Amino acid sequence: MAAAALRTRKSALGAHFRRLCSRVDKPKAVTAAAPELARPIYVMRTKGEDYADPGQDYYAASSEHRWIVANSFWRASLATAVS
């Protein structure tokens, strides 16, 4: 239930959920997002730390960086396969 509510949240977890929804159907995205939602709750309960959400802009930037790195490796392997 809480994972489905991430769709409208402007947080890093909400951005993660929306990205999952773009790749798979919503029930699978809810199932995949549930552990991501439970992890900070577990840390807050066991260590007594406060949750500081980095925000959806942070998630978008890190996601874009991961895509650039993965794409550069793919292009390098393609270039070596062609030559």
N, CA, C and O atoms as a CHARMM CRD file, in Angstrom:
* protein
*
  332
    1    1 MET  N      0.81900  -1.18600   0.00000 PROA 1      0.00000
    2    1 MET  CA     0.00000   0.00000   0.00000 PROA 1      0.00000
    3    1 MET  C      0.86800   1.25700   0.00000 PROA 1      0.00000
    4    1 MET  O      0.63700   2.18200  -0.77900 PROA 1      0.00000
    5    2 ALA  N      1.86000   1.28100   0.87300 PROA 2      0.00000
    6    2 ALA  CA     2.72300   2.45500   0.95000 PROA 2      0.00000
    7    2 ALA  C      3.58300   2.58000  -0.29800 PROA 2      0.00000
    8    2 ALA  O      3.87300   3.68900  -0.74800 PROA 2      0.00000
    9    3 ALA  N      3.99500   1.44000  -0.86300 PROA 3      0.00000
   10    3 ALA  CA     4.81800   1.49400  -2.07500 PROA 3      0.00000
   11    3 ALA  C      4.02100   2.06300  -3.24200 PROA 3      0.00000
   12    3 ALA  O      4.57800   2.77000  -4.08200 PROA 3      0.00000
   13    4 ALA  N      2.73300   1.76600  -3.30600 PROA 4      0.00000
   14    4 ALA  CA     1.89600   2.31800  -4.37500 PROA 4      0.00000
   15    4 ALA  C      1.72600   3.82300  -4.22600 PROA 4      0.00000
   16    4 ALA  O      1.52500   4.52100  -5.22100 PROA 4      0.00000
   17    5 ALA  N      1.80400   4.33600  -2.99600 PROA 5      0.00000
   18    5 ALA  CA     1.66200   5.77100  -2.76000 PROA 5      0.00000
   19    5 ALA  C      2.90400   6.54800  -3.19300 PROA 5      0.00000
   20    5 ALA  O      2.87000   7.77700  -3.25300 PROA 5      0.00000
   21    6 LEU  N      3.99400   5.85300  -3.49400 PROA 6      0.00000
   22    6 LEU  CA     5.21400   6.53300  -3.93100 PROA 6      0.00000
   23    6 LEU  C      5.05100   7.22200  -5.27900 PROA 6      0.00000
   24    6 LEU  O      5.84700   8.09100  -5.63300 PROA 6      0.00000
   25    7 ARG  N      4.02900   6.83900  -6.02900 PROA 7      0.00000
   26    7 ARG  CA     3.82600   7.39100  -7.37300 PROA 7      0.00000
   27    7 ARG  C      3.73300   8.90900  -7.37200 PROA 7      0.00000
   28    7 ARG  O      4.19800   9.55700  -8.30900 PROA 7      0.00000
   29    8 THR  N      3.14600   9.47800  -6.34400 PROA 8      0.00000
   30    8 THR  CA     2.94100  10.92600  -6.32000 PROA 8      0.00000
   31    8 THR  C      3.95500  11.67500  -5.45800 PROA 8      0.00000
   32    8 THR  O      3.90900  12.90300  -5.38200 PROA 8      0.00000
   33    9 ARG  N      4.86100  10.96100  -4.81300 PROA 9      0.00000
   34    9 ARG  CA     5.83400  11.60800  -3.92600 PROA 9      0.00000
   35    9 ARG  C      7.00000  12.18600  -4.71400 PROA 9      0.00000
   36    9 ARG  O      7.49400  11.56900  -5.65800 PROA 9      0.00000
   37   10 LYS  N      7.42700  13.36600  -4.32100 PROA 10     0.00000
   38   10 LYS  CA     8.57400  14.01900  -4.95100 PROA 10     0.00000
   39   10 LYS  C      9.82000  13.71500  -4.12100 PROA 10     0.00000
   40   10 LYS  O     10.41800  14.60400  -3.51400 PROA 10     0.00000
   41   11 SER  N     10.18800  12.45000  -4.11200 PROA 11     0.00000
   42   11 SER  CA    11.33400  11.98900  -3.33700 PROA 11     0.00000
   43   11 SER  C     12.15900  11.05300  -4.20200 PROA 11     0.00000
   44   11 SER  O     11.75900  10.69300  -5.31000 PROA 11     0.00000
   45   12 ALA  N     13.31300  10.66500  -3.68400 PROA 12     0.00000
   46   12 ALA  CA    14.15400   9.72400  -4.41600 PROA 12     0.00000
   47   12 ALA  C     13.44900   8.38400  -4.57300 PROA 12     0.00000
   48   12 ALA  O     13.55100   7.74800  -5.62100 PROA 12     0.00000
   49   13 LEU  N     12.73000   7.94900  -3.52900 PROA 13     0.00000
   50   13 LEU  CA    11.98500   6.69500  -3.62000 PROA 13     0.00000
   51   13 LEU  C     10.84700   6.79900  -4.63500 PROA 13     0.00000
   52   13 LEU  O     10.56900   5.84400  -5.36100 PROA 13     0.00000
   53   14 GLY  N     10.19400   7.95500  -4.68400 PROA 14     0.00000
   54   14 GLY  CA     9.14300   8.16500  -5.67000 PROA 14     0.00000
   55   14 GLY  C      9.68000   8.15300  -7.08300 PROA 14     0.00000
   56   14 GLY  O      9.05400   7.59300  -7.98300 PROA 14     0.00000
   57   15 ALA  N     10.83800   8.76700  -7.29000 PROA 15     0.00000
   58   15 ALA  CA    11.46200   8.75700  -8.61400 PROA 15     0.00000
   59   15 ALA  C     11.86200   7.34200  -9.01200 PROA 15     0.00000
   60   15 ALA  O     11.71300   6.94900 -10.16900 PROA 15     0.00000
   61   16 HSD  N     12.37400   6.57800  -8.04400 PROA 16     0.00000
   62   16 HSD  CA    12.72700   5.18000  -8.30000 PROA 16     0.00000
   63   16 HSD  C     11.48900   4.38200  -8.70600 PROA 16     0.00000
   64   16 HSD  O     11.53600   3.58400  -9.64200 PROA 16     0.00000
   65   17 PHE  N     10.38800   4.60000  -8.00000 PROA 17     0.00000
   66   17 PHE  CA     9.15700   3.89300  -8.31200 PROA 17     0.00000
   67   17 PHE  C      8.64000   4.25400  -9.70100 PROA 17     0.00000
   68   17 PHE  O      8.23200   3.37100 -10.45600 PROA 17     0.00000
   69   18 ARG  N      8.65400   5.53300 -10.04400 PROA 18     0.00000
   70   18 ARG  CA     8.18300   5.95300 -11.36600 PROA 18     0.00000
   71   18 ARG  C      9.06400   5.37000 -12.47800 PROA 18     0.00000
   72   18 ARG  O      8.56800   5.02800 -13.55100 PROA 18     0.00000
   73   19 ARG  N     10.35600   5.26100 -12.21800 PROA 19     0.00000
   74   19 ARG  CA    11.25600   4.66300 -13.20800 PROA 19     0.00000
   75   19 ARG  C     10.94400   3.17800 -13.37200 PROA 19     0.00000
   76   19 ARG  O     10.95200   2.65800 -14.48800 PROA 19     0.00000
   77   20 LEU  N     10.67100   2.50000 -12.26600 PROA 20     0.00000
   78   20 LEU  CA    10.28600   1.08900 -12.34900 PROA 20     0.00000
   79   20 LEU  C      8.98200   0.92500 -13.12200 PROA 20     0.00000
   80   20 LEU  O      8.85400   0.01100 -13.93700 PROA 20     0.00000
   81   21 CYS  N      8.01300   1.80400 -12.87300 PROA 21     0.00000
   82   21 CYS  CA     6.73100   1.72800 -13.57600 PROA 21     0.00000
   83   21 CYS  C      6.87900   1.91200 -15.07400 PROA 21     0.00000
   84   21 CYS  O      6.08700   1.37800 -15.85100 PROA 21     0.00000
   85   22 SER  N      7.89000   2.66600 -15.48100 PROA 22     0.00000
   86   22 SER  CA     8.08500   2.86100 -16.91700 PROA 22     0.00000
   87   22 SER  C      8.64400   1.60900 -17.58800 PROA 22     0.00000
   88   22 SER  O      8.51000   1.43500 -18.80000 PROA 22     0.00000
   89   23 ARG  N      9.27700   0.73000 -16.78800 PROA 23     0.00000
   90   23 ARG  CA     9.86700  -0.48100 -17.36400 PROA 23     0.00000
   91   23 ARG  C      9.00600  -1.72300 -17.18700 PROA 23     0.00000
   92   23 ARG  O      9.01700  -2.59800 -18.05200 PROA 23     0.00000
   93   24 VAL  N      8.26000  -1.82500 -16.09300 PROA 24     0.00000
   94   24 VAL  CA     7.42900  -2.99900 -15.83000 PROA 24     0.00000
   95   24 VAL  C      6.02700  -2.53800 -15.44400 PROA 24     0.00000
   96   24 VAL  O      5.79600  -1.34800 -15.23000 PROA 24     0.00000
   97   25 ASP  N      5.09500  -3.48000 -15.35500 PROA 25     0.00000
   98   25 ASP  CA     3.73500  -3.09300 -14.97100 PROA 25     0.00000
   99   25 ASP  C      3.68600  -2.71900 -13.49300 PROA 25     0.00000
  100   25 ASP  O      4.59600  -3.03200 -12.72600 PROA 25     0.00000
  101   26 LYS  N      2.60800  -2.04600 -13.11400 PROA 26     0.00000
  102   26 LYS  CA     2.54200  -1.44800 -11.77800 PROA 26     0.00000
  103   26 LYS  C      2.61500  -2.45800 -10.62900 PROA 26     0.00000
  104   26 LYS  O      3.31200  -2.18400  -9.65200 PROA 26     0.00000
  105   27 PRO  N      1.93700  -3.61100 -10.68900 PROA 27     0.00000
  106   27 PRO  CA     2.06100  -4.54900  -9.56400 PROA 27     0.00000
  107   27 PRO  C      3.49800  -5.02900  -9.33000 PROA 27     0.00000
  108   27 PRO  O      3.92000  -5.19300  -8.18600 PROA 27     0.00000
  109   28 LYS  N      4.23100  -5.24800 -10.39400 PROA 28     0.00000
  110   28 LYS  CA     5.62800  -5.65500 -10.23800 PROA 28     0.00000
  111   28 LYS  C      6.46400  -4.51100  -9.69000 PROA 28     0.00000
  112   28 LYS  O      7.37600  -4.73700  -8.89400 PROA 28     0.00000
  113   29 ALA  N      6.16700  -3.28600 -10.10500 PROA 29     0.00000
  114   29 ALA  CA     6.89800  -2.12500  -9.60100 PROA 29     0.00000
  115   29 ALA  C      6.63400  -1.91900  -8.10900 PROA 29     0.00000
  116   29 ALA  O      7.54200  -1.54900  -7.36400 PROA 29     0.00000
  117   30 VAL  N      5.40900  -2.15500  -7.67600 PROA 30     0.00000
  118   30 VAL  CA     5.07800  -2.04200  -6.24900 PROA 30     0.00000
  119   30 VAL  C      5.86500  -3.07000  -5.45700 PROA 30     0.00000
  120   30 VAL  O      6.40600  -2.75600  -4.39700 PROA 30     0.00000
  121   31 THR  N      5.93400  -4.30800  -5.96400 PROA 31     0.00000
  122   31 THR  CA     6.66900  -5.36700  -5.29100 PROA 31     0.00000
  123   31 THR  C      8.16000  -5.05300  -5.24000 PROA 31     0.00000
  124   31 THR  O      8.81700  -5.32100  -4.23400 PROA 31     0.00000
  125   32 ALA  N      8.69500  -4.48700  -6.31700 PROA 32     0.00000
  126   32 ALA  CA    10.11700  -4.15400  -6.36400 PROA 32     0.00000
  127   32 ALA  C     10.45100  -2.94200  -5.49900 PROA 32     0.00000
  128   32 ALA  O     11.56200  -2.85100  -4.97700 PROA 32     0.00000
  129   33 ALA  N      9.52100  -2.02100  -5.33800 PROA 33     0.00000
  130   33 ALA  CA     9.78100  -0.80800  -4.56200 PROA 33     0.00000
  131   33 ALA  C      9.60600  -1.02300  -3.06400 PROA 33     0.00000
  132   33 ALA  O     10.11600  -0.23400  -2.26900 PROA 33     0.00000
  133   34 ALA  N      8.90200  -2.06400  -2.66700 PROA 34     0.00000
  134   34 ALA  CA     8.64800  -2.29800  -1.24300 PROA 34     0.00000
  135   34 ALA  C      9.93400  -2.46300  -0.42400 PROA 34     0.00000
  136   34 ALA  O     10.03100  -1.86400   0.64700 PROA 34     0.00000
  137   35 PRO  N     10.93000  -3.24900  -0.87400 PROA 35     0.00000
  138   35 PRO  CA    12.17000  -3.33300  -0.09000 PROA 35     0.00000
  139   35 PRO  C     12.92300  -2.00300  -0.01600 PROA 35     0.00000
  140   35 PRO  O     13.56700  -1.70400   0.99000 PROA 35     0.00000
  141   36 GLU  N     12.83900  -1.21400  -1.08000 PROA 36     0.00000
  142   36 GLU  CA    13.49000   0.09200  -1.07300 PROA 36     0.00000
  143   36 GLU  C     12.84700   1.01500  -0.04400 PROA 36     0.00000
  144   36 GLU  O     13.51400   1.88300   0.52100 PROA 36     0.00000
  145   37 LEU  N     11.57900   0.83100   0.19500 PROA 37     0.00000
  146   37 LEU  CA    10.87000   1.61900   1.19900 PROA 37     0.00000
  147   37 LEU  C     11.13100   1.08500   2.60700 PROA 37     0.00000
  148   37 LEU  O     11.17600   1.85400   3.56800 PROA 37     0.00000
  149   38 ALA  N     11.30200  -0.22200   2.72600 PROA 38     0.00000
  150   38 ALA  CA    11.51200  -0.83500   4.03700 PROA 38     0.00000
  151   38 ALA  C     12.92300  -0.60700   4.57000 PROA 38     0.00000
  152   38 ALA  O     13.12300  -0.53900   5.78300 PROA 38     0.00000
  153   39 ARG  N     13.88800  -0.48900   3.68600 PROA 39     0.00000
  154   39 ARG  CA    15.28600  -0.34700   4.10700 PROA 39     0.00000
  155   39 ARG  C     15.51900   0.88100   4.98700 PROA 39     0.00000
  156   39 ARG  O     16.10800   0.73300   6.05800 PROA 39     0.00000
  157   40 PRO  N     15.08800   2.09600   4.59400 PROA 40     0.00000
  158   40 PRO  CA    15.29400   3.24500   5.49300 PROA 40     0.00000
  159   40 PRO  C     14.51100   3.12500   6.80300 PROA 40     0.00000
  160   40 PRO  O     14.96300   3.60600   7.84300 PROA 40     0.00000
  161   41 ILE  N     13.35600   2.49400   6.75400 PROA 41     0.00000
  162   41 ILE  CA    12.57400   2.30600   7.98000 PROA 41     0.00000
  163   41 ILE  C     13.33300   1.39600   8.94100 PROA 41     0.00000
  164   41 ILE  O     13.37700   1.65600  10.14400 PROA 41     0.00000
  165   42 TYR  N     13.92400   0.34100   8.41500 PROA 42     0.00000
  166   42 TYR  CA    14.70600  -0.57100   9.24700 PROA 42     0.00000
  167   42 TYR  C     15.89400   0.15500   9.87800 PROA 42     0.00000
  168   42 TYR  O     16.17400  -0.03500  11.06200 PROA 42     0.00000
  169   43 VAL  N     16.58900   0.97600   9.10900 PROA 43     0.00000
  170   43 VAL  CA    17.73700   1.72100   9.63600 PROA 43     0.00000
  171   43 VAL  C     17.28700   2.69900  10.70800 PROA 43     0.00000
  172   43 VAL  O     17.95000   2.83900  11.73600 PROA 43     0.00000
  173   44 MET  N     16.16400   3.37900  10.48100 PROA 44     0.00000
  174   44 MET  CA    15.65400   4.31600  11.48500 PROA 44     0.00000
  175   44 MET  C     15.29900   3.59800  12.77900 PROA 44     0.00000
  176   44 MET  O     15.56500   4.11200  13.86600 PROA 44     0.00000
  177   45 ARG  N     14.70300   2.41900  12.67400 PROA 45     0.00000
  178   45 ARG  CA    14.27900   1.68800  13.87500 PROA 45     0.00000
  179   45 ARG  C     15.46100   1.08200  14.63000 PROA 45     0.00000
  180   45 ARG  O     15.48600   1.10500  15.86100 PROA 45     0.00000
  181   46 THR  N     16.44200   0.53900  13.90100 PROA 46     0.00000
  182   46 THR  CA    17.53800  -0.15400  14.58000 PROA 46     0.00000
  183   46 THR  C     18.63500   0.78200  15.05300 PROA 46     0.00000
  184   46 THR  O     19.20400   0.56500  16.12300 PROA 46     0.00000
  185   47 LYS  N     18.94600   1.81600  14.28400 PROA 47     0.00000
  186   47 LYS  CA    20.04900   2.70800  14.63700 PROA 47     0.00000
  187   47 LYS  C     19.59300   4.02800  15.23600 PROA 47     0.00000
  188   47 LYS  O     20.40700   4.78300  15.76600 PROA 47     0.00000
  189   48 GLY  N     18.31300   4.31000  15.15600 PROA 48     0.00000
  190   48 GLY  CA    17.80000   5.55200  15.71300 PROA 48     0.00000
  191   48 GLY  C     18.17400   6.78500  14.90700 PROA 48     0.00000
  192   48 GLY  O     18.14900   7.89900  15.43000 PROA 48     0.00000
  193   49 GLU  N     18.52000   6.59800  13.64500 PROA 49     0.00000
  194   49 GLU  CA    18.89500   7.72700  12.78700 PROA 49     0.00000
  195   49 GLU  C     17.65900   8.31700  12.12300 PROA 49     0.00000
  196   49 GLU  O     16.65700   7.63300  11.91100 PROA 49     0.00000
  197   50 ASP  N     17.75300   9.59400  11.80200 PROA 50     0.00000
  198   50 ASP  CA    16.68400  10.24400  11.05400 PROA 50     0.00000
  199   50 ASP  C     16.87700   9.98100   9.56800 PROA 50     0.00000
  200   50 ASP  O     17.99900   9.79600   9.09500 PROA 50     0.00000
  201   51 TYR  N     15.76400   9.96800   8.83900 PROA 51     0.00000
  202   51 TYR  CA    15.81700   9.74600   7.39500 PROA 51     0.00000
  203   51 TYR  C     15.94700  11.09600   6.69900 PROA 51     0.00000
  204   51 TYR  O     15.14100  12.00000   6.92100 PROA 51     0.00000
  205   52 ALA  N     16.95000  11.22300   5.87100 PROA 52     0.00000
  206   52 ALA  CA    17.14200  12.43700   5.08200 PROA 52     0.00000
  207   52 ALA  C     16.99800  12.07400   3.61200 PROA 52     0.00000
  208   52 ALA  O     17.88800  11.45500   3.02700 PROA 52     0.00000
  209   53 ASP  N     15.88000  12.45900   3.02200 PROA 53     0.00000
  210   53 ASP  CA    15.62000  12.11600   1.62900 PROA 53     0.00000
  211   53 ASP  C     16.44300  13.02500   0.72600 PROA 53     0.00000
  212   53 ASP  O     16.36100  14.24700   0.84800 PROA 53     0.00000
  213   54 PRO  N     17.24000  12.44700  -0.18500 PROA 54     0.00000
  214   54 PRO  CA    18.04000  13.27900  -1.08000 PROA 54     0.00000
  215   54 PRO  C     17.20900  13.96900  -2.15400 PROA 54     0.00000
  216   54 PRO  O     17.68200  14.92800  -2.76300 PROA 54     0.00000
  217   55 GLY  N     15.99800  13.51700  -2.40400 PROA 55     0.00000
  218   55 GLY  CA    15.10900  14.16100  -3.36700 PROA 55     0.00000
  219   55 GLY  C     15.18200  13.53200  -4.74500 PROA 55     0.00000
  220   55 GLY  O     16.11000  12.79100  -5.06700 PROA 55     0.00000
  221   56 GLN  N     14.17700  13.84800  -5.54800 PROA 56     0.00000
  222   56 GLN  CA    14.09300  13.25100  -6.87100 PROA 56     0.00000
  223   56 GLN  C     15.15600  13.79300  -7.82000 PROA 56     0.00000
  224   56 GLN  O     15.53200  13.11000  -8.77200 PROA 56     0.00000
  225   57 ASP  N     15.64500  15.00300  -7.58000 PROA 57     0.00000
  226   57 ASP  CA    16.69700  15.54800  -8.43500 PROA 57     0.00000
  227   57 ASP  C     17.99900  14.77000  -8.25900 PROA 57     0.00000
  228   57 ASP  O     18.71300  14.51800  -9.23000 PROA 57     0.00000
  229   58 TYR  N     18.29900  14.39500  -7.03200 PROA 58     0.00000
  230   58 TYR  CA    19.49200  13.58100  -6.76500 PROA 58     0.00000
  231   58 TYR  C     19.37500  12.23100  -7.45600 PROA 58     0.00000
  232   58 TYR  O     20.33700  11.75500  -8.06000 PROA 58     0.00000
  233   59 TYR  N     18.20000  11.61200  -7.37000 PROA 59     0.00000
  234   59 TYR  CA    18.00800  10.31200  -8.00700 PROA 59     0.00000
  235   59 TYR  C     18.14500  10.43400  -9.52200 PROA 59     0.00000
  236   59 TYR  O     18.75600   9.57400 -10.15700 PROA 59     0.00000
  237   60 ALA  N     17.58700  11.48400 -10.10600 PROA 60     0.00000
  238   60 ALA  CA    17.67900  11.66500 -11.55800 PROA 60     0.00000
  239   60 ALA  C     19.12300  11.85800 -11.99300 PROA 60     0.00000
  240   60 ALA  O     19.53600  11.31400 -13.01700 PROA 60     0.00000
  241   61 ALA  N     19.89700  12.62400 -11.23100 PROA 61     0.00000
  242   61 ALA  CA    21.29700  12.86200 -11.58300 PROA 61     0.00000
  243   61 ALA  C     22.11500  11.58000 -11.46500 PROA 61     0.00000
  244   61 ALA  O     22.92800  11.28500 -12.34100 PROA 61     0.00000
  245   62 SER  N     21.91100  10.81800 -10.39700 PROA 62     0.00000
  246   62 SER  CA    22.67900   9.59000 -10.23800 PROA 62     0.00000
  247   62 SER  C     22.25400   8.55200 -11.26000 PROA 62     0.00000
  248   62 SER  O     23.08400   7.77200 -11.72800 PROA 62     0.00000
  249   63 SER  N     20.97600   8.52800 -11.61400 PROA 63     0.00000
  250   63 SER  CA    20.48600   7.60400 -12.63200 PROA 63     0.00000
  251   63 SER  C     21.08000   7.94400 -13.99200 PROA 63     0.00000
  252   63 SER  O     21.47300   7.05600 -14.74900 PROA 63     0.00000
  253   64 GLU  N     21.14000   9.23900 -14.29500 PROA 64     0.00000
  254   64 GLU  CA    21.73300   9.66900 -15.56500 PROA 64     0.00000
  255   64 GLU  C     23.21600   9.32900 -15.60200 PROA 64     0.00000
  256   64 GLU  O     23.72800   8.91600 -16.64200 PROA 64     0.00000
  257   65 HSD  N     23.91200   9.49700 -14.48400 PROA 65     0.00000
  258   65 HSD  CA    25.32900   9.16600 -14.42300 PROA 65     0.00000
  259   65 HSD  C     25.54000   7.66900 -14.65600 PROA 65     0.00000
  260   65 HSD  O     26.44800   7.28400 -15.39200 PROA 65     0.00000
  261   66 ARG  N     24.71100   6.82100 -14.03600 PROA 66     0.00000
  262   66 ARG  CA    24.81700   5.37800 -14.24300 PROA 66     0.00000
  263   66 ARG  C     24.58600   5.02000 -15.70100 PROA 66     0.00000
  264   66 ARG  O     25.26200   4.14200 -16.23800 PROA 66     0.00000
  265   67 TRP  N     23.63400   5.69100 -16.35100 PROA 67     0.00000
  266   67 TRP  CA    23.34600   5.42000 -17.74800 PROA 67     0.00000
  267   67 TRP  C     24.53000   5.79800 -18.63300 PROA 67     0.00000
  268   67 TRP  O     24.87700   5.06000 -19.55500 PROA 67     0.00000
  269   68 ILE  N     25.15300   6.95000 -18.35400 PROA 68     0.00000
  270   68 ILE  CA    26.30800   7.39600 -19.14900 PROA 68     0.00000
  271   68 ILE  C     27.47000   6.42000 -19.01200 PROA 68     0.00000
  272   68 ILE  O     28.11300   6.07400 -20.00400 PROA 68     0.00000
  273   69 VAL  N     27.73900   5.97500 -17.79100 PROA 69     0.00000
  274   69 VAL  CA    28.84300   5.03200 -17.56500 PROA 69     0.00000
  275   69 VAL  C     28.55800   3.70900 -18.27400 PROA 69     0.00000
  276   69 VAL  O     29.43500   3.17200 -18.95100 PROA 69     0.00000
  277   70 ALA  N     27.35500   3.18400 -18.12900 PROA 70     0.00000
  278   70 ALA  CA    27.00600   1.91300 -18.77200 PROA 70     0.00000
  279   70 ALA  C     27.05400   2.04500 -20.28700 PROA 70     0.00000
  280   70 ALA  O     27.50300   1.13000 -20.97700 PROA 70     0.00000
  281   71 ASN  N     26.59900   3.16700 -20.80400 PROA 71     0.00000
  282   71 ASN  CA    26.58900   3.38100 -22.24600 PROA 71     0.00000
  283   71 ASN  C     28.01100   3.50300 -22.78500 PROA 71     0.00000
  284   71 ASN  O     28.29300   3.02900 -23.88600 PROA 71     0.00000
  285   72 SER  N     28.91100   4.12800 -22.02900 PROA 72     0.00000
  286   72 SER  CA    30.29200   4.24900 -22.49700 PROA 72     0.00000
  287   72 SER  C     30.97100   2.88500 -22.53800 PROA 72     0.00000
  288   72 SER  O     31.75200   2.62100 -23.45200 PROA 72     0.00000
  289   73 PHE  N     30.68900   2.00300 -21.55900 PROA 73     0.00000
  290   73 PHE  CA    31.24100   0.65200 -21.60400 PROA 73     0.00000
  291   73 PHE  C     30.69100  -0.12200 -22.79000 PROA 73     0.00000
  292   73 PHE  O     31.42700  -0.84500 -23.46100 PROA 73     0.00000
  293   74 TRP  N     29.40600   0.02800 -23.04600 PROA 74     0.00000
  294   74 TRP  CA    28.78300  -0.65000 -24.17500 PROA 74     0.00000
  295   74 TRP  C     29.38800  -0.18600 -25.49000 PROA 74     0.00000
  296   74 TRP  O     29.67400  -1.00400 -26.36400 PROA 74     0.00000
  297   75 ARG  N     29.58600   1.12400 -25.63800 PROA 75     0.00000
  298   75 ARG  CA    30.18500   1.64800 -26.87000 PROA 75     0.00000
  299   75 ARG  C     31.61800   1.18600 -27.05600 PROA 75     0.00000
  300   75 ARG  O     32.04600   0.89900 -28.17400 PROA 75     0.00000
  301   76 ALA  N     32.36500   1.11400 -25.94800 PROA 76     0.00000
  302   76 ALA  CA    33.75500   0.64300 -26.02400 PROA 76     0.00000
  303   76 ALA  C     33.80800  -0.82900 -26.44000 PROA 76     0.00000
  304   76 ALA  O     34.65200  -1.21000 -27.25100 PROA 76     0.00000
  305   77 SER  N     32.92800  -1.64400 -25.90100 PROA 77     0.00000
  306   77 SER  CA    32.92900  -3.06400 -26.27600 PROA 77     0.00000
  307   77 SER  C     32.46000  -3.23400 -27.70300 PROA 77     0.00000
  308   77 SER  O     32.92900  -4.13300 -28.40100 PROA 77     0.00000
  309   78 LEU  N     31.54900  -2.39500 -28.15400 PROA 78     0.00000
  310   78 LEU  CA    31.09300  -2.46100 -29.54000 PROA 78     0.00000
  311   78 LEU  C     32.20800  -2.04900 -30.49400 PROA 78     0.00000
  312   78 LEU  O     32.36600  -2.63600 -31.56400 PROA 78     0.00000
  313   79 ALA  N     32.98400  -1.03300 -30.10100 PROA 79     0.00000
  314   79 ALA  CA    34.08200  -0.57100 -30.95400 PROA 79     0.00000
  315   79 ALA  C     35.17100  -1.64700 -31.07700 PROA 79     0.00000
  316   79 ALA  O     35.74700  -1.82000 -32.15100 PROA 79     0.00000
  317   80 THR  N     35.45200  -2.36300 -29.99600 PROA 80     0.00000
  318   80 THR  CA    36.46700  -3.42000 -30.07700 PROA 80     0.00000
  319   80 THR  C     35.96500  -4.62700 -30.85000 PROA 80     0.00000
  320   80 THR  O     36.75100  -5.32900 -31.48500 PROA 80     0.00000
  321   81 ALA  N     34.64700  -4.87500 -30.80200 PROA 81     0.00000
  322   81 ALA  CA    34.08300  -6.00300 -31.54300 PROA 81     0.00000
  323   81 ALA  C     34.08700  -5.72900 -33.03800 PROA 81     0.00000
  324   81 ALA  O     34.24500  -6.65600 -33.83300 PROA 81     0.00000
  325   82 VAL  N     33.91700  -4.47700 -33.43300 PROA 82     0.00000
  326   82 VAL  CA    33.87000  -4.11400 -34.84300 PROA 82     0.00000
  327   82 VAL  C     35.27100  -4.09700 -35.44100 PROA 82     0.00000
  328   82 VAL  O     35.44500  -4.47700 -36.59900 PROA 82     0.00000
  329   83 SER  N     36.26900  -3.66800 -34.68500 PROA 83     0.00000
  330   83 SER  CA    37.62100  -3.56000 -35.24600 PROA 83     0.00000
  331   83 SER  C     38.39800  -4.82700 -35.18400 PROA 83     0.00000
  332   83 SER  O     39.54700  -4.86800 -35.62300 PROA 83     0.00000
